[in-house]
Structure formats: C-alpha cells, structure tokens
Amino acid sequence: MSENVSVSRFRKLNGSVLYLWQSLLILIPVSGILFIFSVYRYFNLSLYSEQYAGLILGLILAAIFIGTPATKKAQRDRVPWYDWVLSVIGFIAGLYIALYYPDVLLAFTNITTERLVLGTMAVLLILEALRRIQGWTFVIVVLCFLMYAFVAPFMPGPFEGRAVSFNQLVNYLYLDTNSILELLSLAATMGLAFVMFGQVLINFKGGEIFNNIALTLFGRYRGGPAKASVIGSSMVGSITGGPVANVMLTGNMSIPLMVRNGYTRVQAGAIESVASTGGTILPPLMGIVAFIIAERLGVPYREVAVAAIVPALLYYICVYIRVDLIAAEKNLGSMIKAELPAKKDVLLKSMLIVPIFIFLVYLLFIEGRSPEVAGISSAVFALAFLLIQKETRRNIMKRIQRVLLDTGEVILEVGIVLAAAGLVVGIIGVTGLGFNLVSALAQLGQYGLFPLLLGSAVVSVILGMGLPAIAAYSIVAVLVAPTLVELGAVPMAAHLFVFFFAIVSNFTPPIAFASIAAASIAKDNPHKISFESMKFGFMAYLIPFLFVYNPVLLLSTNVDYSYFTIATSIITTLIGCYLLSISVTGYLFKPLSFIHRVIFVISVVLLFFPVQQNAGGLLNWAGLTIGAALFIQQLVVKKRNNIIKYNENQQRVSS
C-alpha cells in the first residue's frame, strides 16, 4: 500500500487546471516556511500573523472550490463556472486581510462596505467549503450558533446574550483576532510545521520503518502482531496527524497479520483503531489540538507535551496488557520467522529515523525553540538525513513535491475546520455566551467537581462523534474549561481532559470514524468493532479523571511535589492500570471468577487514590496489598495445577 492516503473527495483534474490547483496547495506550505522564518524582514517588511492567516484563508478557499466538487454526482474532471467564481471571491476575501489588516487595526469599528461584503462572503464560503470537506454535521452546528447570535437577547437564563447587529457580527467574525484568524493562524504555523515533518517521514517510508521496528521488537512474543500494531500505530500515529489516516496507513498490514495469528476480525479491527487513535496524544508529536492548548494557556508547547507523557503511556500500556492477556487466554503464538523483517535491515533503517527524533526533541525541549521553527527545521533535517538511503534518493524532486502537496492537502482540511470552529468561538465571545455559561456552570460547583467533569466528558464525546476532534475541543474548551479551573482543576488538566474525550470519540459508538476505517480492512461490522474498541481502550475514559484529581500525573512544574510523590503516584497508577486490565479481561493465569474480578477492582480504586491527599498513602498500600495477595494466590494455583498436570503426564508415560 502506498504510504500516502488518497482523498477521493478531490476532483481528478488535468492539464493547466491541475497545475493551478497543485500550485495553490504548494503555496500553502511554502508561504508558511517563509513566514515562520521571517523572510519578509530581509526586505524591511513587517507582517502581522493575521495577514499571513488571511493569505492562507484565501489559498484554502480557492483550492477547495477548484479541487472539490459541490456534490458526489458532480463531474470530477472539470471545474464548473460557479466554482471558478467562488474560488476567486474566496481568494479575494483572504487577500483583503493580508493586504489591509494594518489599516483595519487603526479603524476596526469603522465598518466599511467592502468589509461587510467580503466578510459576509467569507463566512458563507467557509460554510460551503466546510460542507464539501466535512459534510453537513459541523455546518449545522455552526449555523445554529450563527442563528443564536441574532436571538441571543431573547434567550432564557444563562443562554441570554448581548445584542449584536449583523454588521458588527460580520466585522467581528471576519477580522477580530478571537474568531477565524486565531485558530487558522495556529493551523498555518505550528500545525503546518509538524504536518510537514510528518509528511517527510511518510513519503520517505518512515511509516514502514516504524512498523518494521515494532514487528522486530514484539513480533516474536505471544500475540506478536497485535503488540507490534499497538507500538507501530502509536509511532506512526504521531506523524500522520489523524486516527483514520493512521488506520488506513498501518491497518492494511497489521489487521491481516493479527487475524492469521488467531485474533478475531473484530478484535483485530478494534486493536488497530484504538492504537491509531492514541497517536494523537503521544509526545513529542501530538495533534494540532496540543498547539491550541498551548496557545490558550499561554505556555510553551513543550509543557503540553511533558504533561501528556504519563497519560499517553498509561493509555498504551493498558492496551498492550489487554492484548497480551487475550493472547494468553487464547494461547496464541508469536509470528513465524518468515513474516518478520530482517533484523539487520531494520537496524540500519532505524538508525536513520532515531537521530531525526533526537534532533526534534533537542530543539523543542533543550534549546526551547518555538514549535513551528522546530518542526520545519526537523523536516529539513529529516529530508537531508533520509537522502543517505539509495532508495529514497530516487526521484527526489518528485518526493519533495509530494511532501508539499500532501502538506497542503492536510492544512486545507484542517484549516477550513479551524476557520469554522473560529466562527463558533467568535460568536461565543461576541455575544457573551461563554461568560454566562461559565457563571451558570459554576453553580454546579455546589455539587462538586465530578458532575461537571462527567457532563463535559459526555458533551466532548457527543460533539466529537459528528465533528473533527479539533472543532469539538475548541468549542467545549471555551465553554467548560474555565469553569473546571474555577472549581479547582489545574488549567492544563482541564484542557487535556476535554482533549482526551474529543479524541476517544474516534472509537466510541455510534459514530466511530477510526473503527469504521478499521472495519473496511477487517471486513467486519463497524459497530461490533467500535464496541470492542471500548473494551481495549477503556482506560481512555478513566485517565482524564485520574489526572484531574491527581495532577501529579501531568508532571506539572507549577505544583510543588517531591520526586518521591511523583514516582509513587505514577507507580501506583501503573499497577492499578495493570490490575484493572486483568479485571476487565477476566483472565490472569486462568479465567477469573466474578468475585476475583471485583476484588481486583476494589484494589484498583484504592491504588488510584492520590497519594498526596490525606490517608492517600495508606489507601495505596491497602490496595497494593489486596491486589498483590490475589495475584500471588492466582500464581500459586497456577503452579500447583502445573505440578498436578506434570505428575499426571509422568504417570501416563510410566504406565
């Protein structure tokens, strides 16, 4: 399978029209590189980030209307006249911001006719472009918020908002930094840098190398293909930027291998969808949402990445443990030697990948470079480093062109989603809805933090089912995260909480995009796979609650905890995750009784209690004692049964 995930929604153009469309796509990353490295300063020019965001908006809208048909039945080999008109208008709407934003700042409240016309067209074109890229669901959500803006003064209770005229609303959404331009700017800088880095690795067979490393390390153990899938998909997922793309990229190889090894098709699809989803939360590379969190909190990206280390490890360790327990229960073997890649070849190729990530980590965490500079620099370094291989030196210019085109396609899709999310965020801000809801939600504080956390989780998952995770996070974070902080949650924990639940919607039924993608490869029912995915990814629903109540797990530099407290919290949580995986699976050395599973759950609850709180240490020790006692008892029973079986076999041989 090609490592480039094709997107069938685009037209199949040719000739000069194809050249124009590809030029627009390439201009997106090229203009990003020039802006990130401030090339304009060499020409004594000054440029606001909003001007750059305006240029990207124009390029995105123009590219979408040229490259994407209005309906599935529309012709795909040519661009109709109305799409040419829409692409030109969209480009002009973005170009106006790029050229005249400094003048806008001087007279923001002076709403001119051209601003009103172009702003109205920009909003409408963003909605139409969003419909073509994402479908109707998110468009309907945005339209609901737009309608709310006009009826806000008449809404009851906490939903009452400020009266905003049509002219004021359009001007705010089109030009204010708290609307379209804010999120789009993040996508076109930090997001673009890491998307390009990922595309360099993918187009130069980085995904294949990651999979082969995982197969070499874990393929020789029981349930080897599934364990390799968990590790390989986690690594590939960190560079693809999305769970569905990750499933399509790695699942074609991993799912058939798991089925041949003895896992059911449903289990194989579930393992792949859960493993692929988790790549978005795995440092050092995370999804674009991580950059938005850093921007919202006003902290360096590296703080978000550090905070996500323990939650991400807990996630993958639990998936790995459950995969291993099922392999033990089904008595599955390892992969046969012929299916494993050659160790020497994998070692040589891994030596090309590892230095690239070391370089990225060095720039981000040691030198403290900005994410956009670190991402682009690492992409260039990766490109130069991968040219050492003979096979990647072939067709080098075509590969570089493919990297730029694929980067442009990804930013095109992400950018239009964030522009639409910016409309929602802008409406929440200009009407005062956010402030009113925060005040109303704060009243839930009298019932404690948990009800609000539970409500936030449900809303995040529901929105994530129909909306991209970026949009779901952007909306819920604006509405709920401030209240969570007000009720005592650490700011980083509040935002990561919303992020986690927006992500897990990818394998949560009824609409589970990653599970649907896995089902197409596994050739089984997507609903069965999504429900099975919940079993494999069960910890994803618990981890956010754990780090909200125990922020030590986020390795926060803003909270004064001793190294002993941090280490103890991580160790007890890890043990708890292991025991909970045993309980959920219902198998240790043999099938567990209901009572044994309940005892393990009781042990887990005690282990999860924050060690730094009153009696936390004692409760942890109690949980450890209970869990260890039952574990040892099961081990003794296993050894006793083995001795009995051995003696019986010896008697048969002697007789």
N, C-alpha and C positions, 0 to 999 in steps of 0.2 A: 504493500500500500504506500502511496505517496505520503510524505510527511506533511504535505500541505492540504489542509482541509478545505475542499472546494465549497463554495457557497452558491447553490443553484439559483438563488433568488436574483442573481445578476443577469443582465442580458448577454447574449453571445454576439458581441459586436465584431466588426472587421473594418479594415481599411483606415481611413483618416479619423473616423468616429472612435474606433478602438484606440488609436494613438492619442486622441484628445482625452478620452476617459482615463487611460493609463497615466497620462501626463498630470492630470488633476490628482490622481492617487499618489503619484510620486512626489508632487509638490507638497503634500501634507507633511511627510517626514523630513523632506529637505528644508522646508521653511522652519520646521521645528528645530532642526540642528542649528540653523543659522541664528535663530532667536535664543536658544539655550546657551550658546557660546558667545552671545552678544556681538556678533559680527558687525552689526549696524554701527557700533561705537567706533569702528575703524574708519567710518565715513562721517564721523562727527554728527551722528543722528541720535535722537532719543526716541524710545519706543515704549509705550505702556504695554503691560501684559494684556490689557483689554483690547488694544489694537491688534495684537497677534491673535487673540481669541476670535476677533471679528473676521480676520483673514481666514482662519481655519473654518469658521462657520460658513463663510462664502464658498470655500472649496468643497466642504462636505455637502452642502445643499446642491451645488452644481453637479458634483459627482453622483449623488444619489439619483437625481432626476434624469441624468443621462444614462446611468448604468442600471437602473431598477425599473421594471415595468409597473404600471399602475395596478394591473390585475394579473392573476395567474394565466388568464386566457389571452392576454395582450401579446402581440408579436414580440419576439425576443431578438430578432436580428436587425432591427432598426429603431430609431428614436422618433416618435411622432412629434408633430409640430408643437403641441401643447407642452410637452416635456422640455423642448428647447426653450420655450418661453419661461417656464418655471425655473429652469436651471440658470438662466440669465438674471431673472429677478432675484433669485436666492443669492447669487454671487454678488450682485449689486448691494443687496441688504447687508451682507457681511463686509463688503469693501467700504461701505459708508462708515462703519465703525472704525475700520482700520485707518482710514484717511482723516476722519474728522473728530475722533474721540477727544483730543485735547481741547477743541472748541466746545464740545459738548460739556466738558467739565466746568468750563467758565460760565455756562448758562444752561445748567441742567433743567431748571424749571421752565425755561422758555421753550415750550413745545411747539416746534415749527411744523409746517405742513409736510415737508419731506420726511421728518422724523416719524410723524403719525402714520403716513402712508407706508413707509419702509418697515416701521415697527409692526404694523398690522400684518403686512405681507410676511414678515419674518416669522411671526407666531403661527400663522396659518400654514406656511411652508414647512416649519418644524413639525407640526402635527401630521401633515401629509407624508413627509419623509419618514416620520416615526411609524406611521401605518404601514408603509411599504417595507420597512426593515423589521419591525417587531409585531405587526398585526394590530388588531383593534383594542386589545385589552388595556394597554397603557394609554392609548389615545383617549379612551373613555374616562379613565381616571383623571387625566389632565383636563378634559372638557368639564368634568364635574367640578373641579377646583376653579376653573375659569367662570363657570356659572355661579359658583359660590361667591366670587369676588363682587358680583353685581347685586346679590341678595343678602350679603353679609350683615348689613344694618338691621335686617328684619328677622334674622335667625334667633332662636331662643337660647337663653342661658349662656354657657361658655362658648357657644358657636357664633355668638354675635360678634361682628367685626366692624372695622371702620368703613365708612362710605368712601368709595374710590370711583372717580369718574372714568369713563372709557379712555379719555386722553391720558390721564395720569397713569392708569394701569398699563397701557401700551408703552408709554415712555419708560416706566419703571422696569417692566419685563425686558424690554429691548436693550436698555442702556445701563441699568444700575448694576453695580458690581455684586449685588446679592441675589442676582437672578441667573439668566442664561450664561453670562460671561464668566461667572465664578467657577462653576463646575466644569464648563467647557475648557477653561484655561488649564485646569488641573489635568484633564484628559490629554490636552495637547502639549503638555510639558513633561511632568513626571510619568504619566501613563504612557505617552508616546515613547519615552526613553526606554522603559522596561519592555514594552511591546516589541520594539526594535531589537533589543537584546535577545528576547525570546525567539524572534523570527530568524535571527542569525543562527542560533543554535539549531532550530528546527530545520532550516533549509540546508544546513551543513551536517545533517544526520545526527544532531545532538540527541533527539528523542530516541533514536535507535541505539545510541551508545548507552543512554540511561537504562533502557530496557535490558540490554545485554549485561550491564553491570549487575542489575538486580537478579537476573537469571543465574549468573555465575555465582553470586554470593548466597542465594537462597534456594536455587533450583534443586540442589542435592539433598534438601531436607524433606520430611514428610509434608505433603501439601505444597510442594515447591512452587508450582506455577502460580498458586494463589498468593503465596508470600511474596514472590517476585512481582506480582501485579500490584500488591499493596505498596511496596517500596518503589518500583519503577514508575507507577502512576503518580506517586507523591512527588517524585523528582520532575517528571515531565509536566505535571500539572502546574508546577511553579513557573514554567516558562510559556505554557500555551495561553494562559490568561482566562480560561473558562472550562468548567466541568464537561460540557458537551463536546467541545473540541478535543479535550483530553481523552474522553471515552472513545471517540472516533479514531483518534491517533494511536492509542495503545490497545484498545479492546479487540481489534481485529486479530491480533496475535495472542493476547492473554486469555481471552474468553474460550477459544477452542482448546488451548492447552489445559485450562482448568477442567473443562468437560472431559477431555481424554484422561485426566488424572483421577477422575471419579466424583468431582463436584457436579451437582445437578445444573442444568442450564439456568435455572432461576438463581441458584447460589452464585454461579459464575458471573451472571449479569449484575447481581447485587454487589458483589465484592468489587467489581470494576467501577460501578457508579459511585460507591462510597469512597473508594480510594482516589478516584479522579476529582471528586468534589472537594476533598480535603486539601488538594494542592493550592487552592486559593488562600488558605490561611497559614501556609507553611513558609516561614522565613528561610533565607533572606529575601526571596522574591515573593510577593503577595499580590493579590488582586489590586485593581485601581482603587477599590474602596479604602485600602490601607492608606493611600495618599490623601484621600478625602478626610479620613480620621485625623491624620497628622495636621492637615490644614485647619480643621475645625478646632482642634485642641491647641494649636499654636506650638506644636513640639516638632523636633526633627523626626523624620521618617524612621530613623534607626530605633527610636524609643518605642514606636508601634511594633516594629519587627521583634525587638527584645521581649516586649510584653506578650507577644504571640508564641514565643518559643515553647513554653511549658504546655499551654492549651493544645497546640498543634501536636506535640509529642504524645500527650495523653490520648488524643484522638486516634493517632495512628497505632500506638501501642495496643489500644483496646481492639482495634480492627484486626491487628496481627494476631493477638491472643485468641480471638474468636475463630479466626481462620485456622489456627493451629489446633484448637480444641475440636473443631469439626473434623479436621484431618485425622486426629487421634480416634475420635468416635467412629469414623467410617473406615479406619485402618488404611488410610491412603498412603501410597509410597511416594518416592521422590520422582523427579523427571529422569528419563533414560538418558544415558550419556550422549546419544546421537542428537538429542534435542537441545543440548546445552551448547552455547557458543564456545569457541576455542579460548581458553584462558589467556594465552599469550596475546592474542589479537585484542581481547577486551582490555587487558592491562595496558597495552600500548595506546589504545584509544582513550582510555580513562585518564591517562597522563596528559592528554590534550584538553580534557574537559576540566579537571580539578583545578589547574592553575587559573583558569578563567574565573571560576567562582571565588578563588582565593583573592584574585585581583579586585573583584566586585566588593567582597566583604572588607577588604583593606580600604578601599575608597570610602565606603559607607560608614564603617564603624571605627576605623582608626584615624583616617585623615579627616573624617567628618564632612566629606563633600556633599553637596546637595544631591538628592535622588536623581534629578534629571541629568546632571553632569556625570554622576557615577554611572548611570545607565547607558548613556551614549558612549562614554569612554570605554566601558566594558564591552559594548557591542563592537566598537572599532578594534579593541584588543582581541576579542574573540575571533573576529574576522581575520586579523593578521595571524593569529596563533593557529587557527584551523587550516590555513593555507599550507602548513607544513605537510599535511597529508596529500599524497598524489591525487587520490580520487576526488578530493574537494577542490583541488586546483583546476580541475577541468571545468570549462565553461564558466570561468569566474565572473565575467561581466553579466552573464545571464542570471547567475545565482544572486549577485548583488541587486540586480534589477528586481528579481523575485522577492528579495527581502524587503525592498522599498515598496513594492506593490502590495505585498501581504500586510505590511505595517499600515499602509494607507487604508486598506480594507478594514482592518480591525479598528483603527481610530475612527473611520467613517461610521461604523456601527456603534461603537462606544460613545463617540462624540454626540451623535444625534440623541441617544438615550439620555446622556447627561444634560444636553440642552433642554430636553423635555422635562427632566427632573428639576432643572433650574427654574422652569416656569412654575412648577408646583411650589418649590421653595420660595420663590419670589412672591407668589400670591399669599402664602402663609405669613410672610414678613410684612407685606404692604397692608394687609387687612388687619393685622394684629392677632390673627387666629392662633399663632404659636404661643404668644404671651397668655392669651385667655385660656387655652387648653392646659398650659403648664400650671396656671393657678388652680384650675379645676382638678387636674390630676393630683396636685399636691395635697388636696383634701383627702385623697385615698391614703395619705401617709398615716392617718389616724388608725388605719387597719394594718399598718406595717408595710415594709418594702415588698414583700413577696407577692401580694395581689397585683401590684403594678408591674413587677417583673413578669409574672405569668401573662398578664394582658399584653405586654409589649412583645413577648415571645410569640403569642398567637397572632397578633397583628403583623409582625415581621414575616412569619411563615406564610400567612394568607396573601400578603402583598407579594412576597417572593414567588408564589405559585404562578401568578399571572404577569409579574413584572420582572425585569432583569434585577439581579441582586443589588446592583449599583443604585438603581432607582428606588428599590424597596428600602435600602439602608438610608438613602438621602432623605426620604420622606419621614420615616419613623424616627430617625435620629433627631431631626428638627423638632418633632412633636413631643418625643418621650424622653430622650437622653437628658435634657436639662432637669426634668422632674426627678429622674433617678438620682442625679447628682445632689439635688436639693434634699432628697430623702436619705442621703448618706453614702451612696455608691461612689467609688473612686471614678473620676471622669473617664479615664482610659477603660475601666471595666464596663462603664455604662455604654460606651460606643462599641466596644468589642462584643458586648452582649447582643446588641442589635445586629451587628455584622454577622455573628455566628448563625443566628436564626434566619437571616436573609439568605445565607448560603445553603443551609440544610434543606431549604425548600426544593433544591435540585433533586433530592431523592425522597422527599416526603409526598405521599399521595394526597389528593388525586392527580395533581399535575406535577409530575416529577421529570423534568427535562433530561437529566442525566440517566435516569432509569429507562426512559423511552429510547434514548440513544443506545443504551446497552442492550435493550430488548431487541432492537433491529439487528444486532450482531448475534445475540444468543438465540434468536428465533424462538422467543417465548413471550408469554403475556407480560406487558409492561407493568400492569397493576400488581401482579404477583411479585415481580422483581422489585418494585418500589416498596411493598410491604416487607419483603425480605431484607431490603436495604436498611430499613429502620432498625431491624434486629442487629445487623452488622454495625450500623452507625449510631447505636443507641446512646453512646456517651456524648455524642454531639449535642443532645438535648439536655444533658446534665452539666457538662463542663462550664457553660456560661454562668449557671447558678453558682457553681463552685468558686469561680474567680471573682464574682461579685461579692460573695460573703467572705471570701478568703483572698484578698488582693495580693497576698504574698506570692501567689502563683503567677502573678504578672511580672515578677522581678522588678517591681516599681522602685525607681530611685528616689521617689518623692516621699516614701514611707520608711521610717527608721526601724528596720527589723534586723536582728542579728543574723549572721550566716547560719547559725545553728537552727534558728526558727525557719529560715527559708528552706534549708536542706530537709528538716523534719517534715515540713508541710508537703514538699514535693514527694518525699519517700512514702509518707503515709497515704497520700493521694494515689500514687502509683500502685501501691499494694491494694488499696481499695478498688481501683480500676480492674486489677487482675482478678480479685475475688468476685467482683460484680460480673465480669465476663464469664466466669465459671458458673455463677448462678443463672445468668441469662441463658447460657448454652445448655445448662442442665447436665454437664458432663465434666468429670475431672479425670480419674483413672478408670471410672466406670460410670454409668448413668446415675445421677443423684436423685434421691427421694425429694419429695416436696419439702419435708421438714429440713433437710440439709440445705436446700436452696434458700429457705427462709433464714436459717441461721447465718449463712454467708451474707445475706442482705443486711441483717442486724449488725454484723461485724463491719460491713462497709459504711453504714450510717455513722457508726462511732469513729471510724477512721477518717471520714470526710469532715468531721467537726474541726473548725480552725484551731490549731494548736496554740495560737497566741491569746485566745479568749479564755475566760475563767473555766477552769477544770478541763480545758481542751486537751492538755497533755494526758491527763488521767483517762479521759474517754478514748483517746487514741490508743493508749496502752491496753485498755479493755477490749477494744475492737481487734487489736493485733493478737491478743491472747486468744480470743474466741476463734478468730479466723485460723490462726496457726494450729490450735488444738484440733479443729475439724479437719484441716488439711493433713496433719500428721496421722490422725485416725484413719483417713481415707488411704494414705500411703501404706500404713501398717496392714490394712485389709488387703490392699493390692499385693503386697509382698507375701502375705500369708496364703492368698489364693494362688500365687505363682508357685509357692513351695508345694502346695497340695497338688497342683497340676503336674509339677515336675515328678513328684513321688508316684503319681498315678501312671505317668508315662514310663517311669523306670520299672514299675511292676508289670506293665504290658510287655516291655522289652524282655524282662527276665522270664516271663511265662511263655 
